[in-house]
């Protein structure tokens, strides 16, 4: 029958199971050796340390020398050997007696089970290295040969202070995704986003509110990161690049209808709530037909195929709308035949009662009102890059999607279209060679999406997190708190799968208790020893009658909700600018939580120099821009 149950759980606990202590047996052997040594030295002392021929100085002899001497001279010096033996036995007996007492005290002392209620703990340096956030320590051979460990070119997820107070950057370079919880003005930009963009060597897509990230990082990425930097700011008059969503439609292929349907769904669902009403569904079907019609007319007649052009077709002031329906029904789209999807959309409108048809038409036109802005219309009427260029151009490409705060809400549908097409078109196929996936891209892509829940529910983003890593796409998603992510109105709901597909989660001190509770649960439960002291007797007496101490294992979160809410935030000066880093927590799946600190790029001399490089005044352009007129995009 086993004396102990095998009740430890978890790989970290099982890897360090408590073994039978070998300290007591080892000390017993030491006591016996000490007894032999005492006997040897005592015997040698009686003979003036002259047992070695020619020796004229005191000497420390080997413990077993007394045995050798006894074989040679016991008959001559019997009494001397007996006295030495008594000294050795006394020393050994005293030592063994002390060990017996020690063992009895240990057996009668209470022992705390550190894993009774939970085994959560904070990560050590070895844990962080195993998680891949810190480079492994250099081996002796690397020190001798002067070879360094492989450099870490990953994204920044935080920093960590060792026991000497030295700060180490935590970087993750694997294909897995990252989710960050950081409230507004908490320093996520200066601590995580800017350092990442000032070091990430591959392609990237950045959502940039106010253009601050462009100003701080585009200069280094262009000059030293060898990136083509693209600034897509739909509401800007000058300096930005143009992009036409309709140029991404794979026209005259088996994918054309699906591509147009996805685009039309995004247009009529700007908030990501789904097609809930009859008018949204019918407007989506109408836009599918009209967009396809515009694309085929561009191929045959050279007319522009753009979203402003689609709006103009539906709202032409000098043309009856019935003429458009008749044109769509009778037009020769493919080999002299009418396209079935285009014809069906027009026939639906002709068969509807006038009042219903008018409502469907007005609903469709309302979703295209953004493109009546002449600035936006000009910036989406031609393409100077394609989505495929982000991962397949000759050099890495960094695309900054800039929206000013006052334009953020109205430009959201266009930004949703761009992010959706990036996820769909860059993860379209995968081949295998030798049992391993074969890359179809030249450059890895980082999707740095700050405040991504503000884009509304992007179902393709949530679904694609499970597989886009295999296509070379790494997502760095930043939200304010867990409520913003799980909101039923603007987020992904309580059953979201984004947190499940993010291998790394990091968090700044939260403002919402729901986020603090989530982080506390992620940290885990630990076991602590609680000592309870009971006293009896009169308070006025010289000595208390009795004092008893009881030690009991109790459970507590490693990081309680209250402690999480009270984590020190970044220090700020009188103007509200951050001048001192705060604390943060980093979670890596399968490893203990890391209690770290926030890195600040302006406190690092290397980053400070890189951020000071002037950003270009005008965006790079990858292709000669041609309006969609049948000629396509030219190199």
Secondary structure, 3 states (H helix, E strand, C coil): CCCCCCCCCCHHHHCCCCCCCCHHHHHHHHHHHHHHHHHHHHHHHHCCCCCCCCCCCCCCCCCCHHHHHHHHHCCCCHHHHHHHHHHHHHHHHHHHHHHHHHHHHHHHCCCCCCCCCCECCCCCHHHHHHCCCCCCCCCHHHHHHCCCCCCCCCEEEEEEECCCCCEEEEEECCCCEEEEECCCCCCHHHHHHHHHHCCCCCEEEEEEECCHHHHHHHHHHHHCCCCEEEEECCCCCCCCCCCCHHHHCCCCCCCHHHHHHHHHHHHHCCCCCCCCCHHHHHHHHHHHHHHHHHHHHHHHHCCCCCHHHHHHHHCCCCCCHHHHHHHHHHCCCECCECCHHHHHHHHHHHHCCHHHHHHHHHHHHHCCHHHHCHHHHHHCCEECCCCCHHHHCCCCEEEEEEECHHHHHHHHHHHHHHHHHHHHHCCCCCEEECCEEECCCCCCEEEEEECHHHHCCCHHHHHHCCCHHHHCEEEEEEECCHHHHHCCCCCCCCCCCCHHHEEEEEEECCCCHHHHHHHHHHHCEEEEEEEEEEEECCCCCCCCCEEEEEEEEEEEECCCHHHHHCCCCCEECCCCCEEECCEEEEEECCCCCEEEECCCHHHCHHHHHHHCCCCCCCCCCCCECEECCCCCCEC
